Amino acid sequence: MVGCVILLGMWGAHLWLFREGMMGPTGKFLAWIGFVAVVQNIASSVFNSHLFDFYQGWLYVFVVGIVGGQLRRENPCAR
């Protein structure tokens, strides 16, 4: 149960990060890429477990890390 709560919290935080990027004047394309990656991961996790899938896990890590970092770099005052 604790792991499920942490996973849902992580997804929520990532969706919030990219939602804020969509609202700002810059980075809308990057925010959409990140948002789509998170939604795809959530939707595919409903039908398939990613516990042992190397590709899906690392793709999520790279997309959220790189796109999220770029959005934060463009807006350093964001929380």
C-alpha positions in Angstrom: 0.0 0.0 0.0 2.8 2.4 0.8 4.4 1.8 -2.6 1.1 2.5 -4.3 0.7 5.8 -2.5 4.3 6.8 -3.3 3.8 5.9 -7.0 0.6 7.9 -7.2 2.2 10.8 -5.5 5.1 10.7 -7.9 2.8 10.7 -10.9 0.8 13.5 -9.4 4.0 15.6 -8.9 5.1 15.0 -12.4 1.7 15.9 -13.9 1.7 19.1 -11.8 5.2 19.9 -13.0 4.2 19.7 -16.7 0.8 21.3 -16.1 2.6 24.4 -14.7 4.9 24.3 -17.8 1.8 24.4 -20.1 0.5 27.5 -18.3 3.8 29.5 -18.7 4.8 31.6 -21.7 7.7 29.3 -22.7 8.2 25.6 -22.8 4.7 24.6 -23.9 6.0 22.0 -26.4 8.4 20.5 -23.8 5.5 20.5 -21.2 3.3 18.6 -23.7 6.1 16.0 -24.3 6.4 15.4 -20.5 2.7 15.4 -19.9 2.2 12.8 -22.7 5.0 10.6 -21.2 3.5 10.6 -17.8 -0.1 9.9 -19.0 1.3 7.1 -21.3 3.1 5.6 -18.3 0.0 5.7 -16.1 -2.2 4.2 -18.8 0.2 1.5 -19.7 0.7 0.6 -16.0 -3.0 -0.2 -15.8 -2.7 -3.0 -18.3 1.0 -4.1 -17.8 3.4 -4.1 -14.9 6.7 -2.2 -15.6 8.5 -3.9 -12.8 10.8 -5.9 -15.1 10.6 -3.8 -18.2 13.9 -2.0 -18.8 12.9 0.2 -21.8 9.7 1.7 -20.4 11.2 2.5 -17.0 14.3 4.2 -18.4 12.4 6.0 -21.1 10.2 7.5 -18.4 13.2 8.5 -16.3 15.0 10.2 -19.2 11.9 12.0 -20.6 10.7 13.3 -17.2 14.3 14.1 -16.1 15.4 15.9 -19.2 12.1 17.7 -20.0 11.5 18.6 -16.4 15.0 19.9 -16.0 14.6 22.0 -19.1 11.3 23.5 -17.9 12.9 24.3 -14.5 15.9 25.9 -16.3 13.5 28.1 -18.3 11.6 29.2 -15.2 14.0 29.1 -12.2 11.5 31.0 -9.9 9.1 28.1 -10.1 8.7 26.0 -6.9 
